[in-house]
């Protein structure tokens, strides 16, 4: 029977719930309540057979049901059967009492059900804090505490005698009014309609502001909790890491897409928030309020945003900012870091703007992290202007329009249209531009700034209402917002601006007269709405973009297989690394050149450089003296002068040119089947830059001068082999000069009779004069083969008169020029004959027969020159292999490192269809992989 008492207690509990419910009571019919009561009893005593009670039941029977004894009873089915009793009125009284109990029990059950249903309705209206639960994973949310908090919030709102204010999803502030009941209706019917409307509006505004303060307090506490949680280790915040990395992953995709040139009509249709507005409309200030930091350069009326700035907002434990291409973090809570960040942004903007331009389409990528920031990607564009002022490029207006259209034509871009509320709406330019790009307003959010100034200056506040309701402009939008971005003081902090904004809207007549709705004001509501719209657009479009890039990747891979089936897909960076290794290998090959090869090249090149000076300035002047002593004296003096002033420098120049030629030969020499002409431009550029940077050792000339001077001082030829080598060297040199002289005479006198007859060539009048003069001079030389090198004045007169007698008028200067070549040829032929005679003169030289008939001082001169060339070549070879080749290799490495960091240089030097196709493949694969990773993370967050 103790179970029946428990049922009675349960009935009393249900009855108490009915007393605290909303007053709605529902009762069941008596017959059903009677069956419910018996069913409850039968559940506790399944062994008993449930029978319908009869009117003639005994009093003891009912007494046993209502007042069970404490001792255990042996119940029998007979007692509950149809037994006749004589006492009818007690039985009737007991039946009536039992029916009353059933009635109470049924009412309690029905009332409890109604109370539970009403409580569930109130519970559904309580704000859903599941979105905030993840930030505190260590806290156990007890249902009793949650319910108590909900009861407290409901009682506070109901106690305000105003309509109930509810919080929906993040970023959507909804206001719902509830009925006040019959008593409120009676009260409002007693006053006039106007007073009733004013009172309702006042109560509505009061409730809205009250709940707004509650919501702000909760958000502030939430922000502090987030900051504490984010500062912990990885333990227990895996979901937070996922959310943090999600926007960073998306921003990386946008960065890669900004560098991708769509060759296959794959457009970048991923969403981002594009902030556009007229110049000085306050768009940068709105963005700073969303980022919660004064991060952009500021100016009074002048253009400050000169290039697009992509700002990626994400949550983090500290409020910091950093650029995509830099590791430095700017602490946004410190004023000095804020100033440094603004300065850096301004420098980057001016660097992006090319000479002769005012704005640039190049994007600056900036990441801003901090607790409580809404995750999204915004792009701040240069302000739209109506007139080009002095100091601007003539095409500034058109350039800004083209940049804005390029971002807004993305069908998934969210356009945040900023309109200055303090100026006449008719002066706006950006609204027409936005309506052209988004005529249906499916992705446009309109923001009216400087509402505080607009409320003071506008004569008719209804114009502000028309703007916010979208009735003043032909432009359509998803939503309309009104914000205040400060008092116009550039030194104001974000907190001061926010407090001023909240204070303004709390006291604004625009809200009190319902011209503006509470969810349409403040930058906080704006950022929530923009963030929701951004992520909604991302979820709707990102998979479609991933599919388009998959198709692009398939097309590119198919093209590569068809055109380059046996080549690996090397992008520009990989090709550069391959070319770098080849160039370094070729530089190392310079050290493997044999010493003999180096010395032969150096000796030959040096002689070619100095041979003219030796023959013309040393040998011929000394040999034409016709005196052995004078010859040696002249040679020694001229050799000393030459060694002191010109020879070392010429030798170093020859060595440097030889090194360049060998380096160029290794760089440009085809390597057979392994040669790849795609590297030719890069190798040529590396060679030129390395040679330009290379400088020969300054001390090389001084040491070389001493060596050359000592070599030329030596006159002792030790053996016949060196003597013969000197004679051969002298013959080659004289023979080459003789050939040059013959060519000069031929050009001077014209073709001989054979060429005239065979090739039909004729002499000019001047050539005929030179020929007659030559013949006359040759006759004079035949008469005197020992003639000195210069003509006397009387000899010149004689030759001129002889020519005039034959009808040839000549000038004395022409006779001298002709004589120089004629005598030179005669002397060289005589020297060659003398050289041939000196082959047997080594015997006289070795025994120092100075007064012998055969003097071979010219052979000794050429031996001294030849020996100097050999020693100089050996010295330069050692300098090259020991020092200069290594220095050149170092320069090449430095040039390659500089080129590796210069992307524009690599694009310029590594060109061609193959390179571009590999680059496109790399970019598309990278984009697709990042998109797939982002989509997977996005699904996990859902």
Order of alpha helices (4+ residues) and beta strands (2+ residues): alpha-alpha-alpha-alpha-alpha-alpha-beta-beta-alpha-alpha-alpha-beta-alpha-beta-beta-beta-alpha-beta-beta-alpha-beta-alpha-beta-alpha-alpha-beta-alpha-alpha-alpha-alpha-alpha-alpha-alpha-alpha-alpha-alpha-alpha-alpha-alpha-alpha-alpha-alpha-alpha-alpha-alpha-alpha
